[in-house]
Amino acid sequence: MDNSTQGSPRKKHSLIEHTGEKSLEEVNGTIEIPKNGSFWRRLLAFSGPGALVAVGYMDPGNWVTSVAGGAGYRYLLLSIVLISSLIAMLLQYMAGKLGIVKQEDLAQATASRTNRLGRYTLWVFTELALMATDIAEVIGGAIALHLLFGWPMIVTVLLTAFDVVLLLLLMKFGFRKIEAIVATLILTILVVYVYLVALSHPDWFGVLAGYMPQPHVLSTHQVSGLDSPLTLTAGIIGATVMPHNLYLHSSISQTRKVNHEDHEEVRDAVRLMTWDSNIQLTLAFVINSLLLILGAALFYGHGADLGSFGAMYRALQDNSIAGAIASPFLSTLFAVALLASGQNSTITGTLTGEIVMEGFLHLRIPMWLRRVVTRGLALLPVVAATIYYGGDEAQLDSLLTNSQVFLSIVLPFSMAPLIYFTSSKKVMGEFANPKWITWLGWISFVTLTIINIWIVYNSITGMFGLK
């Protein structure tokens, strides 16, 4: 998706005109890229932002929707995982390119090119999306701690408020160390799920067939006790293509040191960013596929009994469900991977919160305060639900699934500005998207918007008994 093959003479004037405010200023342009090294050496130096972005595509929200999709409809929704991943690659390419070429993140670019009403409206939608993302992190992390140590759910929910300390400590070690820790946690999750799926002996012909799109994915017919394929489709899209990742990538792509007076160096940076992003998102696609495949191979036919992370955890110990492979060891691996996923998402969620607030409002507050506010807003509905439902895991997982559907609904509000800016020659100059990428972007936007309208319609008609 890189248009770097379009020839252009070197130019010695600046590529951009911007306000001078740097996104994540403390780490902006701090990582050197070898000028004369091989492609693979330069790619290694540029690798890192893609891992932070990929985290958002395998957070706890993905676990509920993907495993539920496999348990309820077998391999049917694998095509949605594939399509969502391809859309993610397209959008992250645009986001990373915007940051490198314009030296602006998406929040800054949007704020500087919209009127006051538009800027504050988009900021509110983005903050709500961050809150929905944080809800998934809180629930995933809290349930993982509850399963591993047996602590009461309300205690583990409140404990997630203290993960702000984790990020503040990591920031002391430098951004490159954060990237390495995140990559290690991703590999941990990958290894766990490769192992679990290998033991589950899935139907690989069914898996391959599942990647072929089928009209049934848009069905509103529900299997007993489960959401409809259409609802899970929106949930998978919302859990896979995360709005906050577009803001995050457009910022952290600027952590590499690039000479913006040299167009060829900028073009090379865009190319390396695209490779890094697509490699990491391919890993995220594999993990999301493994989640759904595991749900189909082990839990198909038991979907109504798997309404929570706890139920999945216990099912991995139940011979009547997981068969001969059932064991406490497997269920512990599941909980460890869930905890790793929640902590990974916490790191990127905190960074994105700072990016969004600074970009839209030009307001800088200490990271610890920003994290306290963000996590506090996310904790309120989770604490309320935990108390009201007495710590019922199924009810908390339902809240998590609904948060993913909400992310799908607000996604177009982040997509539209990104596609518009990166397709505009006035904004991007020679780095504007080629026509085919622009068309793919707008087709994705229209498709997701239609699905969202259908979801809202079905929710309203169902609420008032009009179906």
Secondary structure, 3 states (H helix, E strand, C coil): CCCCCCCCCCCCCCCCCCCCCCCCCCCCCCECCCCCCCHHHHHHHHCCHHHHHHHCCCCHHHHHHHHHHHHHHCCCCHHHHHHHHHHHHHHHHHHHHHHHHHCCCHHHHHHHCCCHHHHHHHHHHHHHHHHHHHHHHHHHHHHHHHHHHCCCHHHHHHHHHHHHHHHHHHHHCCHHHHHHHHHHHHHHHHHHHHHHHHHHCCCHHHHHHHCCCCHHHHCCCCCCCCCCHHHHHHHHHHHHCCHHHHHHHHHHHHHECCCCCCHHHHHHHHHHHHHHHHHHHHHHHHHHHHHHHHHHHHHCCCHHHCCCHHHHHHHCCCHHHHHHHCCHHHHHHHHHHHHHHHHHHHHHHHHHHHHHHHHHHCCCCCHHHHHHHHHHHHHHHHHHHHHHCCCCHHHHHHHHHHHHHHHHHHHHHHHHHHHHHHHCHHHHHHHCCCHHHHHHHHHHHHHHHHHHHHHHHHHHHHHCCCC
